[in-house]
C-alpha cells in the first residue's frame, strides 16, 4: 500500500508539472525525477548490498553515450534508450565479476578508477566525439523528457520496493551484515553482489539516455563527472541507505536545496552544502531520516566501516552501530596493594 501511494504521488507530480506548460516547472520536475532514479540506483548496490560504489556515475555516462551513438547511426530514439540499460548491464557484469570479490575499500577504489578511466577513453576517442562530445537531434521535447524521466523514477522506486519485500532483499541484507554467515547458509556471495550491481545499473543508464535527449548534447566531463556520484551519496545517506522511502525523501530535499542555492546564491555554495551535509550525516544522523520514521536503514558509519579490512572490523564497533549499550571503561592502572591484616 505504501509503494502504491508513493508511486501515485510521484506520477501525479509529473502529470501536474506537464499540465502547467511551464518550462521551469517541467525542467525542475524532470531534474527531480532524474535524481530520484540515480539515488535509488546507488541505493541498490550501496544500501541493500552494502558495497560502496564511488564510480556509480559510470552507468549514467554509459547510458548517455549509448543512446547518443545509436541515434547518430540511424536508430530510432526509443531503440537507443532501450539499448542503453542493456549495454550498462553488460558493463556491470564485466566489471562486477572480478571487483566484487574484493574486500574493504578496494571495490570502492576500483569503481572510481573504472569511471575515471572510461572518461579518459571517451575524451580520446574520435568516434565518440572526443572532448567535443556528441550533438543529438531533438527527439523528445520537454514533455516527452518529463514523461520518460518520471517513468524511470517509478521503475527505480519499484525495483527497490520489490527488493525490500523479496527473498532477494533478504539475501542482500544477510550478505551486507555478515558475508560469513551468508556463506554458511549456502548463499553465493559473489553471485548476489554481481546481481545487485547489474540491477543498480538499469535506472542509472535509463536516466543517462533520457538526459542525452533532454539536453541534445553529451560530453565526458558532464556525464562522467564525479560530482554526480557525490550527490547520489548525499541523497542516499541523508534519507537512509537501505530504504527506498528514505532515499526518495533525501532526493527531494537535496534537489530543492540545490534549486534554491543555484537560483539565489551560487553553485559553489551548493558544493559547500554537500560537504557539510556529509559531515552532519556521519556524526549526528548516520541512519538517515527514514530511521526516525521507524524504517530500517543501513548506517553511514557501517558503510564507512565496510571500507576497512575484515580483520579490523570488531564486534564492539558493530554493536555500537546497532545502538547496544557498551560496557563502561575499566581502570587500566595497576591494582591497589592488599591491606595488611591488623
DAURWO-V701359 format. One record per helix or strand of 2 or more residues. SS is the DSSP state (a for helix, b for strand). FROM is the first residue (numbers start at 1). TO is the last residue. If there is no record, write none. Layout:
# DAURWO-V701359
ss: {SS	SS}
from: {FROM	FROM}
to: {TO	TO}
This chain:
# DAURWO-V701359
ss: {a	a	a	a	a	a	a	b	a	a	a	a	b	a	a	a	a	a	a	a	a}
from: {2	23	57	77	106	126	130	134	141	167	179	189	217	220	226	244	267	288	300	310	315}
to: {20	48	72	99	123	128	132	135	164	177	184	215	218	223	239	264	284	291	306	312	321}
